[in-house]
Amino acid sequence: MDDLIEILENLEPDVDYKKTENLIDGRYLDSLKILSLVSEIEDTFDVEIPTVEIIPDNFNSAKKMWALIEKLKEE
């Protein structure tokens, strides 16, 4: 999870990613940052995020993103 937090902090440093639950809804992450984030996650965690998984619910918090990464690692 620390690697994920580091990726997020590089994209948008002024957010408390351990507590924030509305990264998309609160407009902390825009579409360009999401695309960059998806690429970074895929490279760092050696997973492929299918397009159908790139939805606000999966990216609204670091916890949700981590759950998605864990799920993709198991597949």
Secondary structure, DSSP 8 states (H G I E B T S, - for coil): -HHHHHHHHHH-TTS-TTT---TTTTTSS-HHHHHHHHHHHHHHHT----GGG-SHHHHSSHHHHHHHHHHHHH-
